[in-house]
Amino acid sequence: MTSDTSAHPAVRARGSRRGAVPAPTGPRSRHRGRRVVSQVLLTLVGVLFAMPLVWMVASSLKSGGEIFSTPPKLLGDRLLFSNYTQAMDYLPFARFMLNTLFVAVAGTLITLVTSALSAYAFARLRFRFREAIFLLYLGTLMVPQEVVVVPMFLIMKDLGWVNSFQALILPWAFTAFGTFLLRQFFLTIPTELEEAAKIDGAGHVRILTRVIAPIAAPAFAVLAVFTFINYWNSFLWPLIITNDVSTTTVPLGLNLFLGQNGQEWQLLMAAATISMAPTVLLVLVLQKYLVRGIALSGLGGR
């Protein structure tokens, strides 16, 4: 007579324990928990940063009396899309947008060229006191703009550039930040590529434009976005150097909605929403380069 040991409760219990999947414990589960917490925190931070933008867009669709209603409401009784057309007609805001677009694009292109040339010199050329000159160059980043606007205005006045686009563009087109950013990226590029180009008879300009610049496209994208936004949002220098509608930029134009003729808050919000379009579009176009550029530039220099 044979006994069925598989039917014994103890055997079945051991078999079930042997085939059971252990609960996730240890470093993997802790890592998953930290990732969930970080995602929740980042989401909360993103919502906090987005709330002013959402409120601005919502206020641009309200009437003037609903902007400061009590209790505050996100949306008004009606969505007034006509505020956008009224904002464009209330002031020559289209002219302000074109002025700022020209200044920002021209300033960004000049900054990219000058920063690339100086960064290549500091990263690849060998000359006396190179490191000392580079440190002095970086020291200019500690000088606030408010300190230099008065002597800069006197120089522009002597040149006859007051109320001109060159006065809005050129003084800030030579930046130590752009040089530092590109130099750190250039240092991560292997020198063997340049040596191979030199064997083929390439000079410094050709090496920079044909070898280094295509590889450093993410760094150029980061610098282009930062420079464009700085030019687009500049308020203090245009306020000092311009006093004519023909050269007025967007920040000064937004300030005109709160003038002697009254405070048109709903039109101001509509104009501010319109003024965000170029910078948002630029960031979306260069998004894939920005992620790589921020991750690599300025952190991998040697």
C-alpha positions as CSV (number, residue, x, y, z in Angstrom):
1,M,0.0,0.0,0.0
2,T,1.5,3.3,-1.0
3,S,0.9,6.6,0.8
4,D,0.2,9.8,-1.0
5,T,2.8,12.2,0.6
6,S,1.7,15.1,-1.7
7,A,-1.6,15.2,0.1
8,H,0.0,15.8,3.5
9,P,-0.7,19.4,4.7
10,A,3.0,20.0,5.6
11,V,4.2,18.9,2.2
12,R,1.7,21.2,0.5
13,A,2.7,24.1,2.7
14,R,6.4,23.6,1.9
15,G,5.6,23.4,-1.8
16,S,3.5,26.6,-1.8
17,R,6.3,28.4,0.1
18,R,8.9,27.2,-2.4
19,G,6.9,28.4,-5.4
20,A,5.8,31.8,-3.9
21,V,7.2,35.0,-5.3
22,P,8.9,37.0,-2.6
23,A,7.7,40.6,-1.9
24,P,9.9,43.3,-3.4
25,T,12.3,44.4,-0.7
26,G,15.7,45.9,-0.6
27,P,17.5,48.6,-2.8
28,R,15.2,48.1,-5.8
29,S,12.0,48.9,-3.8
30,R,13.6,51.8,-2.1
31,H,14.8,53.2,-5.4
32,R,11.2,52.8,-6.8
33,G,9.8,54.7,-3.8
34,R,12.3,57.5,-4.1
35,R,11.5,57.8,-7.8
36,V,7.8,58.1,-7.0
37,V,8.4,60.7,-4.4
38,S,10.6,62.7,-6.7
39,Q,8.1,62.6,-9.5
40,V,5.3,63.8,-7.1
41,L,7.5,66.7,-5.9
42,L,8.5,67.7,-9.4
43,T,4.9,67.7,-10.4
44,L,4.0,70.0,-7.5
45,V,6.8,72.3,-8.4
46,G,5.8,72.3,-12.0
47,V,2.2,73.2,-11.0
48,L,3.4,76.0,-8.8
49,F,5.5,77.5,-11.6
50,A,2.6,77.1,-14.1
51,M,0.0,78.8,-12.0
52,P,1.1,82.4,-12.7
53,L,1.1,81.6,-16.4
54,V,-2.4,80.0,-16.2
55,W,-3.7,83.0,-14.2
56,M,-2.2,85.5,-16.8
57,V,-3.9,83.7,-19.7
58,A,-7.2,83.5,-17.8
59,S,-7.0,87.2,-16.9
60,S,-6.4,88.1,-20.5
61,L,-9.9,86.7,-21.3
62,K,-11.7,88.7,-18.5
63,S,-13.3,92.1,-18.5
64,G,-11.5,94.9,-16.7
65,G,-13.9,94.7,-13.7
66,E,-13.4,91.0,-13.2
67,I,-9.6,91.2,-12.8
68,F,-9.7,92.1,-9.1
69,S,-13.1,90.5,-8.3
70,T,-13.8,89.3,-4.8
71,P,-13.6,86.3,-4.3
72,P,-11.1,85.8,-7.2
73,K,-12.2,83.6,-10.0
74,L,-10.0,81.9,-12.5
75,L,-12.4,82.6,-15.4
76,G,-14.8,85.4,-16.0
77,D,-18.5,85.2,-16.9
78,R,-17.5,85.4,-20.6
79,L,-14.3,84.6,-22.5
80,L,-13.4,87.9,-24.2
81,F,-11.0,87.0,-27.0
82,S,-11.5,90.5,-28.3
83,N,-9.0,91.7,-25.6
84,Y,-6.2,90.4,-27.9
85,T,-7.3,92.6,-30.8
86,Q,-7.9,95.5,-28.6
87,A,-4.4,95.1,-27.1
88,M,-2.9,95.3,-30.6
89,D,-4.9,98.4,-31.4
90,Y,-4.5,100.2,-28.1
91,L,-0.8,100.6,-28.8
92,P,1.4,99.9,-31.8
93,F,2.2,96.6,-30.2
94,A,2.9,94.8,-33.4
95,R,5.7,97.3,-34.0
96,F,7.1,96.7,-30.6
97,M,7.1,92.9,-31.3
98,L,9.0,93.4,-34.6
99,N,11.5,95.7,-32.9
100,T,12.2,93.2,-30.1
101,L,12.3,90.3,-32.5
102,F,14.9,92.1,-34.7
103,V,17.0,93.1,-31.7
104,A,16.8,89.6,-30.1
105,V,17.7,87.7,-33.3
106,A,20.5,90.0,-34.3
107,G,21.9,90.0,-30.8
108,T,21.7,86.3,-30.5
109,L,23.5,85.7,-33.8
110,I,26.3,88.1,-32.9
111,T,26.7,86.6,-29.5
112,L,27.0,83.1,-31.0
113,V,29.7,84.2,-33.3
114,T,31.8,86.2,-30.8
115,S,31.4,83.6,-28.1
116,A,32.4,80.8,-30.4
117,L,35.6,82.6,-31.6
118,S,36.7,83.5,-28.0
119,A,35.8,80.1,-26.6
120,Y,37.9,78.4,-29.3
121,A,40.8,80.7,-28.5
122,F,40.6,79.9,-24.8
123,A,40.1,76.2,-25.4
124,R,42.5,75.3,-28.2
125,L,45.0,78.1,-28.8
126,R,48.2,78.3,-26.7
127,F,49.4,81.8,-25.7
128,R,50.9,83.5,-22.7
129,F,48.7,84.3,-19.7
130,R,45.8,82.5,-21.3
131,E,44.3,81.3,-18.0
132,A,44.8,84.6,-16.3
133,I,43.1,86.5,-19.1
134,F,40.2,83.9,-19.0
135,L,39.8,84.5,-15.2
136,L,39.7,88.2,-15.7
137,Y,37.2,87.7,-18.5
138,L,35.0,85.6,-16.2
139,G,35.3,88.3,-13.5
140,T,33.2,90.6,-15.6
141,L,30.2,88.4,-14.8
142,M,30.3,89.7,-11.3
143,V,29.7,93.3,-12.4
144,P,26.0,94.1,-12.4
145,Q,24.4,95.8,-15.3
146,E,23.3,98.7,-13.2
147,V,27.0,99.7,-12.7
148,V,27.8,100.0,-16.4
149,V,24.6,101.5,-17.8
150,V,25.7,105.1,-17.1
151,P,29.2,104.9,-18.8
152,M,27.6,102.8,-21.5
153,F,25.0,105.5,-22.2
154,L,27.7,108.2,-22.4
155,I,29.6,106.1,-25.0
156,M,26.4,105.6,-27.0
157,K,25.7,109.3,-26.8
158,D,29.2,110.2,-28.1
159,L,28.7,107.7,-31.0
160,G,25.3,109.2,-31.8
161,W,23.6,105.9,-31.2
162,V,20.8,107.0,-28.9
163,N,17.4,105.7,-30.1
164,S,19.1,103.2,-32.4
165,F,19.0,99.5,-32.8
166,Q,22.8,99.1,-32.7
167,A,22.7,100.6,-29.2
168,L,20.2,98.0,-28.1
169,I,22.2,95.1,-29.7
170,L,26.0,95.7,-29.6
171,P,26.8,96.6,-26.0
172,W,25.6,93.2,-24.7
173,A,26.7,91.0,-27.7
174,F,30.1,90.2,-26.1
175,T,29.4,88.0,-23.1
176,A,31.7,86.1,-20.8
177,F,28.9,83.7,-20.0
178,G,28.7,82.5,-23.6
179,T,32.4,82.2,-23.8
180,F,32.6,80.1,-20.7
181,L,29.7,77.9,-21.8
182,L,31.1,77.1,-25.2
183,R,34.7,76.7,-23.9
184,Q,33.7,74.0,-21.4
185,F,31.9,72.1,-24.2
186,F,34.9,72.5,-26.6
187,L,37.2,71.0,-24.0
188,T,35.2,67.8,-24.1
189,I,35.7,67.3,-27.9
190,P,38.7,65.0,-28.6
191,T,41.7,66.8,-30.1
192,E,42.3,63.9,-32.5
193,L,39.5,65.3,-34.7
194,E,41.3,68.6,-35.0
195,E,44.6,66.9,-35.7
196,A,43.1,64.9,-38.5
197,A,41.6,68.1,-40.0
198,K,45.0,69.9,-39.7
199,I,46.6,67.0,-41.6
200,D,44.1,67.7,-44.4
201,G,45.2,71.3,-44.4
202,A,42.4,72.9,-42.4
203,G,43.0,76.1,-40.5
204,H,41.5,77.3,-37.3
205,V,38.4,78.9,-38.9
206,R,37.7,75.8,-40.9
207,I,38.2,73.5,-37.8
208,L,35.8,75.6,-35.8
209,T,33.1,75.8,-38.5
210,R,33.4,72.3,-40.0
211,V,34.6,70.1,-37.0
212,I,33.7,71.7,-33.7
213,A,30.6,73.7,-34.4
214,P,28.5,70.7,-35.6
215,I,29.5,68.6,-32.6
216,A,28.8,71.5,-30.2
217,A,25.2,72.1,-31.6
218,P,23.6,71.4,-28.2
219,A,25.8,74.0,-26.5
220,F,25.0,76.6,-29.2
221,A,21.3,75.8,-28.7
222,V,21.5,76.5,-25.0
223,L,23.4,79.7,-25.5
224,A,21.0,80.8,-28.2
225,V,17.9,80.3,-26.0
226,F,19.5,82.1,-23.0
227,T,20.7,85.0,-25.1
228,F,17.4,85.4,-27.0
229,I,15.4,85.4,-23.7
230,N,17.8,88.0,-22.2
231,Y,17.4,90.3,-25.1
232,W,13.6,89.8,-25.3
233,N,13.1,90.5,-21.6
234,S,15.6,93.4,-21.3
235,F,14.0,96.4,-19.6
236,L,16.6,98.6,-17.9
237,W,18.9,99.3,-20.9
238,P,16.1,99.9,-23.5
239,L,14.4,102.2,-20.9
240,I,17.6,104.3,-20.7
241,I,18.8,104.3,-24.3
242,T,15.4,104.7,-26.2
243,N,12.6,107.2,-25.9
244,D,11.0,106.8,-29.4
245,V,8.2,104.5,-30.5
246,S,10.3,103.4,-33.5
247,T,12.8,101.6,-31.3
248,T,10.5,100.7,-28.3
249,T,10.7,97.0,-27.3
250,V,8.1,94.7,-25.8
251,P,9.0,95.2,-22.1
252,L,8.7,99.0,-22.5
253,G,5.5,98.6,-24.5
254,L,3.9,96.4,-21.8
255,N,4.7,99.2,-19.3
256,L,2.7,101.7,-21.4
257,F,-0.6,99.8,-20.7
258,L,-0.3,101.3,-17.1
259,G,0.1,105.0,-18.0
260,Q,-1.7,108.3,-17.7
261,N,-4.6,107.0,-19.8
262,G,-5.6,104.5,-17.2
263,Q,-4.6,100.9,-16.2
264,E,-5.9,98.4,-18.7
265,W,-5.0,95.2,-16.9
266,Q,-6.9,92.9,-19.2
267,L,-5.1,94.3,-22.2
268,L,-1.8,94.1,-20.4
269,M,-2.4,90.4,-19.7
270,A,-3.4,89.8,-23.3
271,A,-0.3,91.6,-24.6
272,A,1.9,89.7,-22.1
273,T,0.5,86.4,-23.4
274,I,1.2,87.4,-27.0
275,S,4.8,88.4,-26.1
276,M,5.5,84.9,-24.7
277,A,4.9,83.3,-28.1
278,P,8.4,83.7,-29.7
279,T,10.3,82.5,-26.6
280,V,8.0,79.5,-26.2
281,L,8.3,78.6,-29.8
282,L,12.1,78.8,-29.7
283,V,12.3,76.5,-26.7
284,L,10.0,74.0,-28.4
285,V,12.0,74.0,-31.6
286,L,15.3,73.5,-29.7
287,Q,14.0,71.3,-27.0
288,K,16.0,68.2,-28.0
289,Y,19.2,70.1,-28.2
290,L,18.6,71.9,-24.8
291,V,18.4,68.6,-22.9
292,R,21.7,67.4,-24.3
293,G,23.3,70.8,-24.0
294,I,22.4,71.4,-20.4
295,A,23.6,67.9,-19.5
296,L,27.0,68.3,-21.2
297,S,28.1,71.9,-21.4
298,G,29.8,73.4,-18.4
299,L,30.1,70.0,-16.6
300,G,32.5,68.0,-18.6
301,G,35.4,70.4,-19.0
302,R,38.9,69.2,-18.2
